[in-house]
Amino acid sequence: MTIEVRNLSKTFGSHAAVSNVSFSINRGKLIGLLGPSGGGKSTLLRMLAGLETPDSGDIFINGQRVNDVAPQNRGIGFVFQNYALFKHMTVFDNIAFGLTIRRSDKTQIKDRVDELLDLTGLRGFQHRYPHQLSGGQRQRVAFARALAPRPELLLLDEPFAAIDAKVRKELRTWLKQLISTLGITSIFVTHDQDEAVEVADEMLIVQQGKLEQQGSPVAIYTEPQTAFVAGFIGSSTLVERPALLKGFHLTQVPDHSRAIIRPEFVEAGHEWEIAFLSAAEKGYVRHIFFRGAHLELDIQVGDNRLLAHRSLDQETLQPGEEVFVLIHRLYVVSENSVVMVENPLKVDPLPVHI
């Protein structure tokens, strides 16, 4: 199923929840719809499902305009973040619900439910009730129920929000494998960047009702097109007057009043650890945070606070300790553009001090 959205808008009172949004999705793609709370993600999803009516714009599914098509006739499965299972029904009956109200043949219902029990790993749980299941199992029931009528498009509204971190990570892997096996076009709303990057084939980044960028996770991370995307994806620090940083005169960028610097752009350590010492400047460590696979340093450089990653294998630094700080690159951001600039002072390294 292919999806095309043209100039879609939706307003609630004076609040523009979705504003002139356009995009297209190819068949079989798993799309992550990502953005801050209140950015318009769920409203956009509900309009695709037919649960909200657009004020303007068009939605096309497989080339057919569906603005006036009832939700049950759009060929869409919907998974809610709170599962929305029927407490008085068994797992089997919950999965079969959509087929039952369509008055499908009982043999066909049983065969389809049995197929989904195997597909979702719920075989053996079909006679249990929702309160007898874990959060992860309840979410699998919700997926199975949405898939039972064989929809061509699957919509998921923060499907893992109510599940603990460990199970959520397991379900993300399971969902990606499931969608790949089925080949069904899917869109899932999330505010979790790690979730979107790990699961999605493509991402749609929205904020304040507007589409900021569409692309693969790698493209969006490495080639942000707006200041919002550059600052929203990954950890970053907004720096005023970046031309004052060593090496960054920025005469080649007309508007260079602000820049975004990511931790992986920054190298901080002792003098002998910095290869391009001529391009580095002095700072000091404010705080050190343990991030599992690495340390994150909160560093003061002049008037700017920066973040930097440091390997656990490197010599331990202490808060308050003076360090040399090398900024390899940064994103100069303006209202209409994002420009990556490399530090031009990086030259042949000086000899290592012993």
N, C-alpha and C positions, 0 to 999 in steps of 0.2 A: 504494500500500500504506500503510495506517495502522498505527501502532505504539502499543501501550499497555502500560506497565509498572506493576504494582501491588505496592507494599511488598516490593520485591526485596531479598534479603540473601544474602551469601556470606561465610563465614568460613574462613580458613586457620589452623588451630591456634587461637591466642588472638587472631589479628589479624582484625578485621572489615574486609574489603576493600570490601564494599558493605553499607550499613546502611539498610534500610527506604526504598529509593528508589522514587519513583513519578513518572511523567511520561507524556505522550502526544505523538505526532508526526503531523502531517497528511500526506497523500499528496503526493509530489513535493517535499518540503522537503529542503534541504541543511543538516544540523545539525552544528555544531561542538561536540564533547565536550571541554571544556577544564578543566584543573586542574593542580596541581603533581604532580611525580613521586610515585608511591605513593598517589595520591588515589583510585584505584579505577576509572580510565577504561578501561583495557584489560580488566579483569575484567568490567566491565559490558558491554563490547562482545562479549567471548567468550561471555557468557551469552546475549546476543541471538542469536549465531550457533549456539548449541548446543554449543560447545566446552567450556563449564563448566556444571555443574548447580547451580541455585540451592538454597540451604538452605531458603529460604522465599520466598513471593511468586509472582506469575504474570506471564507474558509473553504478550500477545495480538498476533497479526499478522492484520490484516483481520478482527478479531473472533473468531478461533480461538485457543484456548489451545494454545501450542506447547511447553510445558515438557517434554513427553515425546516430541516429534517429533524425529526424527534430523536432524542438520545438513543432510544432502543433500536433505531433503524440506521444508525451510523456505522455499525460493525465495530464497536469500540468496547474494550474491557477496561474497567476502572478499579484500581487498588488504592484504598484510602490508608492514611497513616495510622488510624486507630482500628484497623482490621474490619470493623463493621460486620462482624459475624453474628449470626442468629444464635443467641445463647441456649435456646431451647431445642436446637437442632444438632444432630450428630455431625461429625466431619463429613460423612458421606452425604447427608442431606444438605449441608451448607454448599458443598461443591456442586451438587445436582440442582440447586435452587433455580438458576437461570434456565436450565433445560426443562425443569418441571413446569414453570410458568408458561413456557412455550408449548407445553403439552407434547413434548417429544415422546417417542416410543420408549417404554420402560426398559426394554432390552438395550436400546441404543444409549439410554441414560447410564445404565449399569456399566456397559462397555466403556463409555467415555470416562466415567468416574474412576473405574479401575485403571484406565490408562493414565489418568492424571495422578492417582495415588502413587503409582510407580515412578512417574516423571518427577514428582515433587518429594519423593522419599517419605511418603506418609502411609505406605502400606503397613497395616497392623494397627493404625490409629483410627480407622474409619468409623468405629462404633463409639468413639469417645466424644465428649462434649467440650466446647471451647475452654471451660474452666479447668479441664483436666490436661490441658496442653501448656507447653512453655510458650514464651513470646515468639520465639523463632518458628515454632510449629504452627501457631495461630496465623502468622504472616504467610506461611506456605499454603495454608488452607485458603487464605484470601487470594493468593496468586492463582491457585487451582480453580477457585470459583470464577475468577475473572476470565480464565482461559477456557472454561468448559464450553461456552457457545462458539468456540473457534473464531474469536475476533481477529480482524486484520490489523488493528491498532490497539496497543496496550498503553494506558496512561497510569502513572504511578505518582501519587502525591505524597512526597516524603515517606516512602514505604518503610524505612528503617528507623524513623525518629523515636519510636516507643520501645526500642530494643537496646539492650546493653551493648557496650563497645565490642566485646569479643564476638558475640553472636552476629552483630551487625556486619563485621568484617567477613565472617563466614558466609553470610547471606549475600553479600555483594558479589563474592566469587561465584556462588551458586547461581545468582540471577544472570550474570553475564554468560555463563555456560548454557543456562536454560534458553535465553533469548537467542543465542547463537545456534542452538540445536533447532529451535522452532522457526527461526528466520522471520520473526514477526517484528514489524516496525514498532518501536517503543520510545516513549518520552517519560522521563522521571524527574520530578521536582526535588531539589535538594538545596540546602544551604551549606553542605559539607563539601569543601573543596577536594579533600582526599577521596571522598566517595565518587565525585564526578570524574576526577582524573583517572581513577582506577577502573571505573565501569564503562564510561561513555566512549562511543566511537567519535562523537562530536559533542560540542557544548554550545549552548545558547546562553550568553551572559546578559541578564537584564537588571536594570535598576531604575527606580522612579518611573516605572511603566514603559521604559524605552529599551529597545534591543541595542546593546553596546557592541557585541561582536558574536559571530558564529564561526566555528572552525574546530579542528581537532584539538585535543588537550595540549599537545606539543606546540602547535601553531599559536594558540592563545597565550601560552606561557612565555614563549620565546619572541613572539611578534605581536604584542598588544597594540591595538589600534586606537585606544582612547586612554586618557589619564585615569579614568575609573578602573578599567581593566588592569592596567599596569600596577595600580595600587591594591586592587582587590585580590588578584591571584597571587598566591604565595605570601610570604612575610616580606614586609618592605618598610622603608622609612621615607617620609617626605622631607626633603631638604629645601630650605629657602636659600636663594643666592648661591647656587652650586658653582658659579664661576670663581668663587673664592677658594674652592677646594684645589689642592695642589694638582696641577696638570690640566685642569679643566677651565681654559679661558673661554671656550664656547662661543667664540666670535663667529663660527660657522652656523650657529643656530640663532635666528632672529629673536625669538622669545625664549629666554633662558632663565626666567626668574624662579622656576621650581624644577626639582628633579626627584625621581624616585630611585632609591638604591636598595637592592635586595641583599640579604646576608651573603649569598654565594658570590656577590660582586666584590666583597670586602675580605681582605687578608690582614690579620692582626697578630702580632707576636713580638718576640725579642728581635733585636737588630739583626742577629745572624740568621734568623729564619726567613727574612724578607729578601727575595731574589732581586727585585728591582727597587733597591733602597733609595735611589735618586728620585723615585716617584712617590715615596711614602712620606707621611708626616706624623708627628707625635700626637698621641692621645693617651687616655687612661681608661682602665676598666671600671665601670660603675657596678655592674652586676654580672653574675655568671649563672646560667640556667642549664640544668641537665635535661637533654632532649632525647635520651635513649641511645641513639647511634652516634650522637655528637653533642658538643657543648654549644650553647648560644651565648655570645658575649654581647653585653650592652656597653657600648663604648662612647665616650665623649671625645669629640674631635673639634676643637674650637667651640663654636656656638651650636654644633650639630651633634645629635645623638644618633649613632648608627648601630646596626646589628651585624654580627659576623659569626660564621661557623668556625669551630675549632675541633679537630680530631681528638678523640680520647687518647690516642697514642702519643700526642704531643705533650711537651712539658707543661705541667699545671701552672696556670696563671692565678693571680689573687685579685680580689676587688681592691681598687686603689692603685694597682700597679701600672707603671708607665709602659706603653706599648708603641710600636711603630705600626702605622695603619696605611695599607695600600688599597686604594679604590681602583679596581681594574676597569670598571665601566659603570655607566648609569643611564637611566632613561630621563631625558629632558622632556617635560610634559607641558603642554599648553592646552587651551580650550579645544583646539582643533587638530592637534597632532601629538605623536609620541616619537621621539628620535633617540636611538641608542648611540651613545658616544663612548668610544674607547679612550683610556688614558694615554695621551700621546707621549708622555715622559717615560713610558716603559721601554728601556733600551737594554743593551747587553748587561747581564747581571754583574754586580761587583763580586770580587772574591769573597768566599765565605770566611767569616772571622772564627777563629778557633780559640 
